[in-house]
Amino acid sequence: MVALTKTSTMKPFAAGDIFLGCTYLMNVPGDDHAGEGRILQFDRHRVPKGTLYTVGTTHLIVNLRFGPGGVLWGFDPFSHAVIRVGPDGKQLPAQSFGDRAWGSVCFAPEGGLYLCEYLKGNKPYTGGDMRRLPGTDVVGYGRIAHFDATFTPLAEFSNETAESLTGFHGVTHSILEPGGQFITYITDLGMRVLRFDVRSGRQLPDLVTYPGGEDYRQKWTTGVAYRKDGTLLLLRGSFIDFIDRNGVSLRTLPLDCYGYAMITAADDDRHAFCTNIFTGVMSKVDLEAGRIVGQIDTGLAKPQRSLAGVAEFSA
């Protein structure tokens, strides 16, 4: 485990605060994802406000999301860590969800939650230390699991995943559709936007399936978020594709460069926050005007690839 060397300064959450998963990579030989887990805090005007150095993590902090009670959730799939931070800015005690590589969470409207397994298969990442599941030769199964409000496991689904370009990714990005019936999800750098009906426990037809091939290079799926009307914001590396409920592309919104890998819709439903893992920049995008209206530069550009999560606090 990477030892903490700094003191956390995260402040109590305020409406409009922006949080970034941005591990400080330590240049560990043979492990380019290892470092001090960090969640950076900014106010609504993108002014730095504080930093939380996470306990119990060793690698990238990914897929930040707020849950019930104003608790911020994040994940380190490499170390099988689920991070929860209370609205006072303090990390909550570790909660066991099994020794698995969970990487994102969706909260059911009736209570409870769904955890999605970030890793899948028996081909660990060659650039770092990736744990296999206890007693197996795999890093994960890429499954969706249902827990009740007390974190008691209820079900684990044998959902599909897209073909992984890396060979070890499972469900890397997920979002519950506004009606709460199904989870829309992707495998990073894949060609499918998948859906799983969590109420009936069955796989649904893909929302979108792309042909793939050279024409789709750097146009693969890299993030998902929903607007309140059910329009899917599908991040595709260097642009946002607006997809309707039937899988039809309504329009696209180009971004400033390639490398965007996380997206979340703002509380006002007009904006979205997108993080670029190559440039280390978070962009606030006006979805109606079709332009970037503000940015946060973390200073961690490639090869310091660690900006891998974004969330906005709503009071």
ChimeraX commands (.cxc) that place a marker at each C-alpha (Angstrom):
marker #1 position 0.00,0.00,0.00 radius 0.5
marker #1 position 1.20,3.49,-0.85 radius 0.5
marker #1 position 1.94,5.46,2.32 radius 0.5
marker #1 position 0.25,8.81,2.82 radius 0.5
marker #1 position 2.65,11.73,3.13 radius 0.5
marker #1 position 0.28,14.69,3.17 radius 0.5
marker #1 position -2.57,16.02,5.32 radius 0.5
marker #1 position -6.12,16.16,3.96 radius 0.5
marker #1 position -7.70,19.61,3.73 radius 0.5
marker #1 position -11.10,18.77,2.23 radius 0.5
marker #1 position -13.86,21.10,3.50 radius 0.5
marker #1 position -17.54,20.41,4.24 radius 0.5
marker #1 position -19.45,20.15,0.97 radius 0.5
marker #1 position -21.30,23.17,-0.42 radius 0.5
marker #1 position -23.74,23.38,-3.32 radius 0.5
marker #1 position -21.92,23.46,-6.64 radius 0.5
marker #1 position -18.65,22.04,-5.33 radius 0.5
marker #1 position -16.77,20.02,-7.96 radius 0.5
marker #1 position -14.77,16.93,-7.04 radius 0.5
marker #1 position -12.08,15.28,-9.16 radius 0.5
marker #1 position -10.55,11.83,-8.74 radius 0.5
marker #1 position -6.90,12.64,-9.35 radius 0.5
marker #1 position -4.40,10.22,-7.78 radius 0.5
marker #1 position -0.88,11.60,-7.44 radius 0.5
marker #1 position 1.17,9.04,-9.30 radius 0.5
marker #1 position 4.41,8.04,-7.59 radius 0.5
marker #1 position 6.45,6.81,-10.57 radius 0.5
marker #1 position 6.63,3.32,-9.09 radius 0.5
marker #1 position 8.85,1.16,-11.35 radius 0.5
marker #1 position 6.68,-1.24,-13.33 radius 0.5
marker #1 position 3.41,0.23,-12.03 radius 0.5
marker #1 position 2.30,3.40,-13.81 radius 0.5
marker #1 position -1.10,3.54,-12.05 radius 0.5
marker #1 position 0.22,3.49,-8.45 radius 0.5
marker #1 position 0.19,6.53,-6.21 radius 0.5
marker #1 position -1.38,8.53,-3.41 radius 0.5
marker #1 position -5.13,8.40,-3.85 radius 0.5
marker #1 position -6.54,11.93,-4.02 radius 0.5
marker #1 position -9.90,13.60,-4.45 radius 0.5
marker #1 position -9.58,17.30,-5.27 radius 0.5
marker #1 position -12.29,19.75,-4.20 radius 0.5
marker #1 position -13.17,23.01,-5.98 radius 0.5
marker #1 position -15.98,25.49,-5.38 radius 0.5
marker #1 position -18.68,26.27,-7.96 radius 0.5
marker #1 position -16.36,28.83,-9.57 radius 0.5
marker #1 position -13.64,26.16,-9.95 radius 0.5
marker #1 position -11.45,27.71,-7.25 radius 0.5
marker #1 position -9.38,25.13,-5.29 radius 0.5
marker #1 position -10.94,24.38,-1.93 radius 0.5
marker #1 position -9.31,21.25,-0.48 radius 0.5
marker #1 position -7.83,17.79,-1.03 radius 0.5
marker #1 position -8.64,14.41,0.46 radius 0.5
marker #1 position -5.83,11.84,0.54 radius 0.5
marker #1 position -7.71,8.56,0.55 radius 0.5
marker #1 position -7.04,5.76,3.01 radius 0.5
marker #1 position -6.94,2.15,1.81 radius 0.5
marker #1 position -6.15,2.87,-1.85 radius 0.5
marker #1 position -3.07,2.28,-3.96 radius 0.5
marker #1 position -4.00,3.28,-7.50 radius 0.5
marker #1 position -6.31,5.48,-9.59 radius 0.5
marker #1 position -9.52,6.81,-8.03 radius 0.5
marker #1 position -12.27,6.49,-10.66 radius 0.5
marker #1 position -15.98,7.21,-11.21 radius 0.5
marker #1 position -16.95,9.65,-8.46 radius 0.5
marker #1 position -20.68,9.88,-7.71 radius 0.5
marker #1 position -22.88,11.29,-4.96 radius 0.5
marker #1 position -25.31,9.01,-3.17 radius 0.5
marker #1 position -27.92,9.26,-0.42 radius 0.5
marker #1 position -27.08,11.55,2.47 radius 0.5
marker #1 position -24.68,13.58,0.36 radius 0.5
marker #1 position -22.03,10.85,0.56 radius 0.5
marker #1 position -19.40,10.92,-2.18 radius 0.5
marker #1 position -18.46,7.51,-3.57 radius 0.5
marker #1 position -15.33,6.60,-5.51 radius 0.5
marker #1 position -13.39,3.47,-6.44 radius 0.5
marker #1 position -9.91,2.05,-6.75 radius 0.5
marker #1 position -10.56,-1.16,-8.71 radius 0.5
marker #1 position -6.90,-2.20,-8.62 radius 0.5
marker #1 position -6.88,-2.41,-4.82 radius 0.5
marker #1 position -10.55,-3.52,-4.55 radius 0.5
marker #1 position -11.35,-0.38,-2.53 radius 0.5
marker #1 position -14.69,1.42,-2.28 radius 0.5
marker #1 position -14.23,4.98,-0.98 radius 0.5
marker #1 position -17.01,6.90,0.74 radius 0.5
marker #1 position -16.69,10.49,1.94 radius 0.5
marker #1 position -19.24,12.16,4.21 radius 0.5
marker #1 position -20.54,15.69,3.52 radius 0.5
marker #1 position -18.23,16.94,6.27 radius 0.5
marker #1 position -15.31,16.12,3.95 radius 0.5
marker #1 position -14.08,13.18,6.05 radius 0.5
marker #1 position -13.56,9.69,4.66 radius 0.5
marker #1 position -15.95,7.17,6.17 radius 0.5
marker #1 position -14.77,3.83,7.59 radius 0.5
marker #1 position -14.24,1.11,5.01 radius 0.5
marker #1 position -17.31,-0.95,4.14 radius 0.5
marker #1 position -16.85,-4.44,2.72 radius 0.5
marker #1 position -18.60,-5.25,-0.54 radius 0.5
marker #1 position -16.58,-8.40,-1.11 radius 0.5
marker #1 position -13.03,-8.65,-2.42 radius 0.5
marker #1 position -13.91,-7.44,-5.93 radius 0.5
marker #1 position -12.78,-4.82,-8.42 radius 0.5
marker #1 position -15.87,-2.62,-8.18 radius 0.5
marker #1 position -15.54,0.55,-10.26 radius 0.5
marker #1 position -18.86,2.45,-10.29 radius 0.5
marker #1 position -22.17,2.70,-8.47 radius 0.5
marker #1 position -25.79,3.37,-9.39 radius 0.5
marker #1 position -28.33,4.23,-6.70 radius 0.5
marker #1 position -31.82,2.73,-6.92 radius 0.5
marker #1 position -34.68,5.22,-6.40 radius 0.5
marker #1 position -36.36,2.81,-3.96 radius 0.5
marker #1 position -33.15,2.44,-1.95 radius 0.5
marker #1 position -30.20,0.15,-2.33 radius 0.5
marker #1 position -27.48,0.31,-4.93 radius 0.5
marker #1 position -25.83,-1.48,-7.82 radius 0.5
marker #1 position -22.07,-1.93,-7.99 radius 0.5
marker #1 position -20.41,-2.56,-11.33 radius 0.5
marker #1 position -17.22,-4.58,-11.72 radius 0.5
marker #1 position -14.54,-2.58,-13.52 radius 0.5
marker #1 position -12.26,-5.50,-14.41 radius 0.5
marker #1 position -12.83,-8.76,-16.25 radius 0.5
marker #1 position -10.85,-11.73,-17.52 radius 0.5
marker #1 position -7.47,-13.32,-16.94 radius 0.5
marker #1 position -5.27,-10.75,-18.69 radius 0.5
marker #1 position -3.98,-8.35,-16.01 radius 0.5
marker #1 position -2.70,-4.91,-16.97 radius 0.5
marker #1 position 0.96,-5.27,-17.94 radius 0.5
marker #1 position 1.83,-1.75,-16.75 radius 0.5
marker #1 position 0.91,-2.25,-13.12 radius 0.5
marker #1 position 0.04,-4.38,-10.14 radius 0.5
marker #1 position -3.44,-5.81,-10.72 radius 0.5
marker #1 position -4.80,-8.26,-8.16 radius 0.5
marker #1 position -6.56,-11.45,-9.14 radius 0.5
marker #1 position -9.69,-12.37,-7.27 radius 0.5
marker #1 position -8.95,-14.67,-4.32 radius 0.5
marker #1 position -8.72,-18.31,-5.36 radius 0.5
marker #1 position -9.04,-17.56,-9.09 radius 0.5
marker #1 position -6.90,-16.70,-12.09 radius 0.5
marker #1 position -9.10,-13.76,-13.12 radius 0.5
marker #1 position -9.00,-10.05,-12.25 radius 0.5
marker #1 position -12.78,-9.83,-12.35 radius 0.5
marker #1 position -16.01,-10.97,-13.98 radius 0.5
marker #1 position -17.40,-7.64,-15.23 radius 0.5
marker #1 position -20.67,-8.15,-13.37 radius 0.5
marker #1 position -23.38,-5.94,-11.87 radius 0.5
marker #1 position -24.36,-6.70,-8.27 radius 0.5
marker #1 position -27.38,-5.52,-6.27 radius 0.5
marker #1 position -27.11,-4.51,-2.60 radius 0.5
marker #1 position -29.84,-3.24,-0.29 radius 0.5
marker #1 position -29.66,0.01,1.69 radius 0.5
marker #1 position -27.76,-1.76,4.49 radius 0.5
marker #1 position -25.16,-2.97,1.94 radius 0.5
marker #1 position -26.35,-6.58,2.18 radius 0.5
marker #1 position -25.85,-8.40,-1.16 radius 0.5
marker #1 position -29.10,-9.37,-2.88 radius 0.5
marker #1 position -28.14,-10.57,-6.36 radius 0.5
marker #1 position -25.31,-10.75,-8.85 radius 0.5
marker #1 position -26.17,-10.67,-12.54 radius 0.5
marker #1 position -24.47,-12.43,-15.45 radius 0.5
marker #1 position -24.65,-9.36,-17.63 radius 0.5
marker #1 position -22.82,-9.00,-20.93 radius 0.5
marker #1 position -19.88,-6.70,-21.55 radius 0.5
marker #1 position -18.40,-5.34,-24.75 radius 0.5
marker #1 position -15.18,-6.70,-26.19 radius 0.5
marker #1 position -12.32,-5.11,-24.28 radius 0.5
marker #1 position -9.61,-3.47,-26.33 radius 0.5
marker #1 position -7.26,-3.78,-23.34 radius 0.5
marker #1 position -8.26,-7.33,-22.47 radius 0.5
marker #1 position -9.03,-6.61,-18.80 radius 0.5
marker #1 position -11.91,-4.12,-18.72 radius 0.5
marker #1 position -15.44,-5.09,-17.68 radius 0.5
marker #1 position -18.15,-2.54,-16.79 radius 0.5
marker #1 position -16.05,0.62,-16.66 radius 0.5
marker #1 position -18.80,3.28,-16.83 radius 0.5
marker #1 position -22.44,2.99,-15.78 radius 0.5
marker #1 position -25.51,5.14,-15.24 radius 0.5
marker #1 position -29.06,4.32,-14.13 radius 0.5
marker #1 position -31.61,5.64,-16.61 radius 0.5
marker #1 position -33.96,8.29,-15.16 radius 0.5
marker #1 position -36.85,5.85,-14.72 radius 0.5
marker #1 position -34.73,3.49,-12.64 radius 0.5
marker #1 position -35.50,0.41,-14.72 radius 0.5
marker #1 position -32.17,-0.32,-16.35 radius 0.5
marker #1 position -28.48,0.49,-16.15 radius 0.5
marker #1 position -26.81,1.79,-19.28 radius 0.5
marker #1 position -23.13,0.92,-19.36 radius 0.5
marker #1 position -20.04,0.51,-21.49 radius 0.5
marker #1 position -16.68,-1.20,-21.58 radius 0.5
marker #1 position -13.99,1.44,-22.02 radius 0.5
marker #1 position -12.90,1.85,-25.66 radius 0.5
marker #1 position -15.67,-0.49,-26.77 radius 0.5
marker #1 position -18.18,-0.37,-29.60 radius 0.5
marker #1 position -21.38,-1.13,-27.66 radius 0.5
marker #1 position -23.71,0.81,-25.38 radius 0.5
marker #1 position -25.27,-1.96,-23.30 radius 0.5
marker #1 position -28.34,-2.02,-21.06 radius 0.5
marker #1 position -29.34,-4.33,-18.24 radius 0.5
marker #1 position -32.83,-4.37,-16.74 radius 0.5
marker #1 position -32.19,-4.49,-13.01 radius 0.5
marker #1 position -35.86,-4.92,-12.16 radius 0.5
marker #1 position -36.35,-8.09,-14.19 radius 0.5
marker #1 position -32.71,-9.23,-14.11 radius 0.5
marker #1 position -32.31,-9.56,-17.87 radius 0.5
marker #1 position -30.07,-8.21,-20.58 radius 0.5
marker #1 position -31.73,-5.74,-22.95 radius 0.5
marker #1 position -30.81,-5.12,-26.57 radius 0.5
marker #1 position -27.90,-2.71,-26.97 radius 0.5
marker #1 position -28.91,0.92,-27.21 radius 0.5
marker #1 position -26.18,1.40,-29.83 radius 0.5
marker #1 position -23.73,-0.95,-31.50 radius 0.5
marker #1 position -20.99,0.49,-33.73 radius 0.5
marker #1 position -19.34,-1.50,-36.53 radius 0.5
marker #1 position -15.82,-0.83,-35.28 radius 0.5
marker #1 position -12.75,-0.99,-37.46 radius 0.5
marker #1 position -10.35,1.75,-38.49 radius 0.5
marker #1 position -13.17,4.25,-39.19 radius 0.5
marker #1 position -14.07,4.14,-35.50 radius 0.5
marker #1 position -10.57,4.52,-34.13 radius 0.5
marker #1 position -10.64,7.13,-31.33 radius 0.5
marker #1 position -14.44,7.28,-31.69 radius 0.5
marker #1 position -15.07,4.44,-29.25 radius 0.5
marker #1 position -17.21,4.72,-26.12 radius 0.5
marker #1 position -15.54,6.42,-23.13 radius 0.5
marker #1 position -18.33,7.66,-20.83 radius 0.5
marker #1 position -22.08,7.80,-20.19 radius 0.5
marker #1 position -24.44,10.25,-18.45 radius 0.5
marker #1 position -28.15,11.00,-18.68 radius 0.5
marker #1 position -30.00,14.26,-19.04 radius 0.5
marker #1 position -33.26,14.47,-17.13 radius 0.5
marker #1 position -35.34,13.87,-20.28 radius 0.5
marker #1 position -33.63,10.52,-20.90 radius 0.5
marker #1 position -31.20,11.71,-23.56 radius 0.5
marker #1 position -27.93,9.83,-23.17 radius 0.5
marker #1 position -24.72,11.86,-23.24 radius 0.5
marker #1 position -22.32,9.38,-24.80 radius 0.5
marker #1 position -18.72,10.49,-24.50 radius 0.5
marker #1 position -16.57,9.30,-27.41 radius 0.5
marker #1 position -13.05,10.50,-26.75 radius 0.5
marker #1 position -13.18,13.90,-28.40 radius 0.5
marker #1 position -16.91,14.61,-28.64 radius 0.5
marker #1 position -20.27,14.05,-26.97 radius 0.5
marker #1 position -22.95,12.17,-28.89 radius 0.5
marker #1 position -26.56,12.91,-27.87 radius 0.5
marker #1 position -28.49,9.63,-28.13 radius 0.5
marker #1 position -32.27,9.36,-27.82 radius 0.5
marker #1 position -34.15,6.48,-26.17 radius 0.5
marker #1 position -34.23,4.59,-29.48 radius 0.5
marker #1 position -30.48,4.74,-29.99 radius 0.5
marker #1 position -30.63,7.49,-32.61 radius 0.5
marker #1 position -27.94,10.15,-32.60 radius 0.5
marker #1 position -29.60,13.56,-32.31 radius 0.5
marker #1 position -26.45,15.66,-32.60 radius 0.5
marker #1 position -22.79,15.73,-31.62 radius 0.5
marker #1 position -20.81,18.28,-29.66 radius 0.5
marker #1 position -17.08,18.45,-30.40 radius 0.5
marker #1 position -14.63,18.98,-27.54 radius 0.5
marker #1 position -11.21,20.62,-27.71 radius 0.5
marker #1 position -9.06,17.50,-28.04 radius 0.5
marker #1 position -8.95,13.72,-27.69 radius 0.5
marker #1 position -8.66,11.94,-24.35 radius 0.5
marker #1 position -11.94,12.62,-22.54 radius 0.5
marker #1 position -12.82,9.53,-20.53 radius 0.5
marker #1 position -15.37,10.54,-17.85 radius 0.5
marker #1 position -18.59,12.55,-18.03 radius 0.5
marker #1 position -21.27,13.54,-15.55 radius 0.5
marker #1 position -24.34,15.71,-16.06 radius 0.5
marker #1 position -24.56,18.88,-13.98 radius 0.5
marker #1 position -27.42,19.38,-11.57 radius 0.5
marker #1 position -28.78,22.23,-13.73 radius 0.5
marker #1 position -29.21,19.79,-16.68 radius 0.5
marker #1 position -27.69,22.37,-19.04 radius 0.5
marker #1 position -24.04,21.59,-18.41 radius 0.5
marker #1 position -21.84,18.52,-18.23 radius 0.5
marker #1 position -18.44,17.97,-16.66 radius 0.5
marker #1 position -15.89,15.97,-18.68 radius 0.5
marker #1 position -12.40,14.86,-17.64 radius 0.5
marker #1 position -9.50,14.30,-19.99 radius 0.5
marker #1 position -7.08,11.66,-18.73 radius 0.5
marker #1 position -4.39,12.65,-21.23 radius 0.5
marker #1 position -4.32,16.42,-20.62 radius 0.5
marker #1 position -5.36,16.36,-16.95 radius 0.5
marker #1 position -8.04,18.96,-17.68 radius 0.5
marker #1 position -11.68,18.96,-16.56 radius 0.5
marker #1 position -14.00,20.86,-18.91 radius 0.5
marker #1 position -17.40,22.29,-18.05 radius 0.5
marker #1 position -19.47,22.08,-21.21 radius 0.5
marker #1 position -22.59,24.11,-22.03 radius 0.5
marker #1 position -24.75,21.52,-23.77 radius 0.5
marker #1 position -27.09,24.09,-25.30 radius 0.5
marker #1 position -24.48,26.57,-26.53 radius 0.5
marker #1 position -22.26,23.69,-27.63 radius 0.5
marker #1 position -19.02,24.96,-26.13 radius 0.5
marker #1 position -16.64,24.66,-23.22 radius 0.5
marker #1 position -17.32,27.43,-20.70 radius 0.5
marker #1 position -14.72,26.68,-18.03 radius 0.5
marker #1 position -11.84,24.36,-17.21 radius 0.5
marker #1 position -9.74,23.08,-14.33 radius 0.5
marker #1 position -6.17,22.10,-15.16 radius 0.5
marker #1 position -4.87,19.63,-12.56 radius 0.5
marker #1 position -1.35,19.80,-13.97 radius 0.5
marker #1 position -1.24,16.03,-14.42 radius 0.5
marker #1 position -0.96,15.56,-18.16 radius 0.5
marker #1 position 0.23,12.40,-19.90 radius 0.5
marker #1 position 2.26,10.40,-18.81 radius 0.5
marker #1 position 0.73,11.35,-15.41 radius 0.5
marker #1 position -2.61,9.86,-16.47 radius 0.5
marker #1 position -4.74,9.98,-13.35 radius 0.5
marker #1 position -7.71,12.34,-13.80 radius 0.5
marker #1 position -10.42,9.67,-13.77 radius 0.5
marker #1 position -13.53,10.91,-11.98 radius 0.5
marker #1 position -15.75,13.97,-11.59 radius 0.5
marker #1 position -18.84,14.78,-9.53 radius 0.5
marker #1 position -20.82,17.88,-8.60 radius 0.5
marker #1 position -22.39,18.28,-5.16 radius 0.5
marker #1 position -26.04,19.31,-5.02 radius 0.5
marker #1 position -27.21,20.60,-1.63 radius 0.5
marker link #1:1,2 radius 0.2
marker link #1:2,3 radius 0.2
marker link #1:3,4 radius 0.2
marker link #1:4,5 radius 0.2
marker link #1:5,6 radius 0.2
marker link #1:6,7 radius 0.2
marker link #1:7,8 radius 0.2
marker link #1:8,9 radius 0.2
marker link #1:9,10 radius 0.2
marker link #1:10,11 radius 0.2
marker link #1:11,12 radius 0.2
marker link #1:12,13 radius 0.2
marker link #1:13,14 radius 0.2
marker link #1:14,15 radius 0.2
marker link #1:15,16 radius 0.2
marker link #1:16,17 radius 0.2
marker link #1:17,18 radius 0.2
marker link #1:18,19 radius 0.2
marker link #1:19,20 radius 0.2
marker link #1:20,21 radius 0.2
marker link #1:21,22 radius 0.2
marker link #1:22,23 radius 0.2
marker link #1:23,24 radius 0.2
marker link #1:24,25 radius 0.2
marker link #1:25,26 radius 0.2
marker link #1:26,27 radius 0.2
marker link #1:27,28 radius 0.2
marker link #1:28,29 radius 0.2
marker link #1:29,30 radius 0.2
marker link #1:30,31 radius 0.2
marker link #1:31,32 radius 0.2
marker link #1:32,33 radius 0.2
marker link #1:33,34 radius 0.2
marker link #1:34,35 radius 0.2
marker link #1:35,36 radius 0.2
marker link #1:36,37 radius 0.2
marker link #1:37,38 radius 0.2
marker link #1:38,39 radius 0.2
marker link #1:39,40 radius 0.2
marker link #1:40,41 radius 0.2
marker link #1:41,42 radius 0.2
marker link #1:42,43 radius 0.2
marker link #1:43,44 radius 0.2
marker link #1:44,45 radius 0.2
marker link #1:45,46 radius 0.2
marker link #1:46,47 radius 0.2
marker link #1:47,48 radius 0.2
marker link #1:48,49 radius 0.2
marker link #1:49,50 radius 0.2
marker link #1:50,51 radius 0.2
marker link #1:51,52 radius 0.2
marker link #1:52,53 radius 0.2
marker link #1:53,54 radius 0.2
marker link #1:54,55 radius 0.2
marker link #1:55,56 radius 0.2
marker link #1:56,57 radius 0.2
marker link #1:57,58 radius 0.2
marker link #1:58,59 radius 0.2
marker link #1:59,60 radius 0.2
marker link #1:60,61 radius 0.2
marker link #1:61,62 radius 0.2
marker link #1:62,63 radius 0.2
marker link #1:63,64 radius 0.2
marker link #1:64,65 radius 0.2
marker link #1:65,66 radius 0.2
marker link #1:66,67 radius 0.2
marker link #1:67,68 radius 0.2
marker link #1:68,69 radius 0.2
marker link #1:69,70 radius 0.2
marker link #1:70,71 radius 0.2
marker link #1:71,72 radius 0.2
marker link #1:72,73 radius 0.2
marker link #1:73,74 radius 0.2
marker link #1:74,75 radius 0.2
marker link #1:75,76 radius 0.2
marker link #1:76,77 radius 0.2
marker link #1:77,78 radius 0.2
marker link #1:78,79 radius 0.2
marker link #1:79,80 radius 0.2
marker link #1:80,81 radius 0.2
marker link #1:81,82 radius 0.2
marker link #1:82,83 radius 0.2
marker link #1:83,84 radius 0.2
marker link #1:84,85 radius 0.2
marker link #1:85,86 radius 0.2
marker link #1:86,87 radius 0.2
marker link #1:87,88 radius 0.2
marker link #1:88,89 radius 0.2
marker link #1:89,90 radius 0.2
marker link #1:90,91 radius 0.2
marker link #1:91,92 radius 0.2
marker link #1:92,93 radius 0.2
marker link #1:93,94 radius 0.2
marker link #1:94,95 radius 0.2
marker link #1:95,96 radius 0.2
marker link #1:96,97 radius 0.2
marker link #1:97,98 radius 0.2
marker link #1:98,99 radius 0.2
marker link #1:99,100 radius 0.2
marker link #1:100,101 radius 0.2
marker link #1:101,102 radius 0.2
marker link #1:102,103 radius 0.2
marker link #1:103,104 radius 0.2
marker link #1:104,105 radius 0.2
marker link #1:105,106 radius 0.2
marker link #1:106,107 radius 0.2
marker link #1:107,108 radius 0.2
marker link #1:108,109 radius 0.2
marker link #1:109,110 radius 0.2
marker link #1:110,111 radius 0.2
marker link #1:111,112 radius 0.2
marker link #1:112,113 radius 0.2
marker link #1:113,114 radius 0.2
marker link #1:114,115 radius 0.2
marker link #1:115,116 radius 0.2
marker link #1:116,117 radius 0.2
marker link #1:117,118 radius 0.2
marker link #1:118,119 radius 0.2
marker link #1:119,120 radius 0.2
marker link #1:120,121 radius 0.2
marker link #1:121,122 radius 0.2
marker link #1:122,123 radius 0.2
marker link #1:123,124 radius 0.2
marker link #1:124,125 radius 0.2
marker link #1:125,126 radius 0.2
marker link #1:126,127 radius 0.2
marker link #1:127,128 radius 0.2
marker link #1:128,129 radius 0.2
marker link #1:129,130 radius 0.2
marker link #1:130,131 radius 0.2
marker link #1:131,132 radius 0.2
marker link #1:132,133 radius 0.2
marker link #1:133,134 radius 0.2
marker link #1:134,135 radius 0.2
marker link #1:135,136 radius 0.2
marker link #1:136,137 radius 0.2
marker link #1:137,138 radius 0.2
marker link #1:138,139 radius 0.2
marker link #1:139,140 radius 0.2
marker link #1:140,141 radius 0.2
marker link #1:141,142 radius 0.2
marker link #1:142,143 radius 0.2
marker link #1:143,144 radius 0.2
marker link #1:144,145 radius 0.2
marker link #1:145,146 radius 0.2
marker link #1:146,147 radius 0.2
marker link #1:147,148 radius 0.2
marker link #1:148,149 radius 0.2
marker link #1:149,150 radius 0.2
marker link #1:150,151 radius 0.2
marker link #1:151,152 radius 0.2
marker link #1:152,153 radius 0.2
marker link #1:153,154 radius 0.2
marker link #1:154,155 radius 0.2
marker link #1:155,156 radius 0.2
marker link #1:156,157 radius 0.2
marker link #1:157,158 radius 0.2
marker link #1:158,159 radius 0.2
marker link #1:159,160 radius 0.2
marker link #1:160,161 radius 0.2
marker link #1:161,162 radius 0.2
marker link #1:162,163 radius 0.2
marker link #1:163,164 radius 0.2
marker link #1:164,165 radius 0.2
marker link #1:165,166 radius 0.2
marker link #1:166,167 radius 0.2
marker link #1:167,168 radius 0.2
marker link #1:168,169 radius 0.2
marker link #1:169,170 radius 0.2
marker link #1:170,171 radius 0.2
marker link #1:171,172 radius 0.2
marker link #1:172,173 radius 0.2
marker link #1:173,174 radius 0.2
marker link #1:174,175 radius 0.2
marker link #1:175,176 radius 0.2
marker link #1:176,177 radius 0.2
marker link #1:177,178 radius 0.2
marker link #1:178,179 radius 0.2
marker link #1:179,180 radius 0.2
marker link #1:180,181 radius 0.2
marker link #1:181,182 radius 0.2
marker link #1:182,183 radius 0.2
marker link #1:183,184 radius 0.2
marker link #1:184,185 radius 0.2
marker link #1:185,186 radius 0.2
marker link #1:186,187 radius 0.2
marker link #1:187,188 radius 0.2
marker link #1:188,189 radius 0.2
marker link #1:189,190 radius 0.2
marker link #1:190,191 radius 0.2
marker link #1:191,192 radius 0.2
marker link #1:192,193 radius 0.2
marker link #1:193,194 radius 0.2
marker link #1:194,195 radius 0.2
marker link #1:195,196 radius 0.2
marker link #1:196,197 radius 0.2
marker link #1:197,198 radius 0.2
marker link #1:198,199 radius 0.2
marker link #1:199,200 radius 0.2
marker link #1:200,201 radius 0.2
marker link #1:201,202 radius 0.2
marker link #1:202,203 radius 0.2
marker link #1:203,204 radius 0.2
marker link #1:204,205 radius 0.2
marker link #1:205,206 radius 0.2
marker link #1:206,207 radius 0.2
marker link #1:207,208 radius 0.2
marker link #1:208,209 radius 0.2
marker link #1:209,210 radius 0.2
marker link #1:210,211 radius 0.2
marker link #1:211,212 radius 0.2
marker link #1:212,213 radius 0.2
marker link #1:213,214 radius 0.2
marker link #1:214,215 radius 0.2
marker link #1:215,216 radius 0.2
marker link #1:216,217 radius 0.2
marker link #1:217,218 radius 0.2
marker link #1:218,219 radius 0.2
marker link #1:219,220 radius 0.2
marker link #1:220,221 radius 0.2
marker link #1:221,222 radius 0.2
marker link #1:222,223 radius 0.2
marker link #1:223,224 radius 0.2
marker link #1:224,225 radius 0.2
marker link #1:225,226 radius 0.2
marker link #1:226,227 radius 0.2
marker link #1:227,228 radius 0.2
marker link #1:228,229 radius 0.2
marker link #1:229,230 radius 0.2
marker link #1:230,231 radius 0.2
marker link #1:231,232 radius 0.2
marker link #1:232,233 radius 0.2
marker link #1:233,234 radius 0.2
marker link #1:234,235 radius 0.2
marker link #1:235,236 radius 0.2
marker link #1:236,237 radius 0.2
marker link #1:237,238 radius 0.2
marker link #1:238,239 radius 0.2
marker link #1:239,240 radius 0.2
marker link #1:240,241 radius 0.2
marker link #1:241,242 radius 0.2
marker link #1:242,243 radius 0.2
marker link #1:243,244 radius 0.2
marker link #1:244,245 radius 0.2
marker link #1:245,246 radius 0.2
marker link #1:246,247 radius 0.2
marker link #1:247,248 radius 0.2
marker link #1:248,249 radius 0.2
marker link #1:249,250 radius 0.2
marker link #1:250,251 radius 0.2
marker link #1:251,252 radius 0.2
marker link #1:252,253 radius 0.2
marker link #1:253,254 radius 0.2
marker link #1:254,255 radius 0.2
marker link #1:255,256 radius 0.2
marker link #1:256,257 radius 0.2
marker link #1:257,258 radius 0.2
marker link #1:258,259 radius 0.2
marker link #1:259,260 radius 0.2
marker link #1:260,261 radius 0.2
marker link #1:261,262 radius 0.2
marker link #1:262,263 radius 0.2
marker link #1:263,264 radius 0.2
marker link #1:264,265 radius 0.2
marker link #1:265,266 radius 0.2
marker link #1:266,267 radius 0.2
marker link #1:267,268 radius 0.2
marker link #1:268,269 radius 0.2
marker link #1:269,270 radius 0.2
marker link #1:270,271 radius 0.2
marker link #1:271,272 radius 0.2
marker link #1:272,273 radius 0.2
marker link #1:273,274 radius 0.2
marker link #1:274,275 radius 0.2
marker link #1:275,276 radius 0.2
marker link #1:276,277 radius 0.2
marker link #1:277,278 radius 0.2
marker link #1:278,279 radius 0.2
marker link #1:279,280 radius 0.2
marker link #1:280,281 radius 0.2
marker link #1:281,282 radius 0.2
marker link #1:282,283 radius 0.2
marker link #1:283,284 radius 0.2
marker link #1:284,285 radius 0.2
marker link #1:285,286 radius 0.2
marker link #1:286,287 radius 0.2
marker link #1:287,288 radius 0.2
marker link #1:288,289 radius 0.2
marker link #1:289,290 radius 0.2
marker link #1:290,291 radius 0.2
marker link #1:291,292 radius 0.2
marker link #1:292,293 radius 0.2
marker link #1:293,294 radius 0.2
marker link #1:294,295 radius 0.2
marker link #1:295,296 radius 0.2
marker link #1:296,297 radius 0.2
marker link #1:297,298 radius 0.2
marker link #1:298,299 radius 0.2
marker link #1:299,300 radius 0.2
marker link #1:300,301 radius 0.2
marker link #1:301,302 radius 0.2
marker link #1:302,303 radius 0.2
marker link #1:303,304 radius 0.2
marker link #1:304,305 radius 0.2
marker link #1:305,306 radius 0.2
marker link #1:306,307 radius 0.2
marker link #1:307,308 radius 0.2
marker link #1:308,309 radius 0.2
marker link #1:309,310 radius 0.2
marker link #1:310,311 radius 0.2
marker link #1:311,312 radius 0.2
marker link #1:312,313 radius 0.2
marker link #1:313,314 radius 0.2
marker link #1:314,315 radius 0.2
view
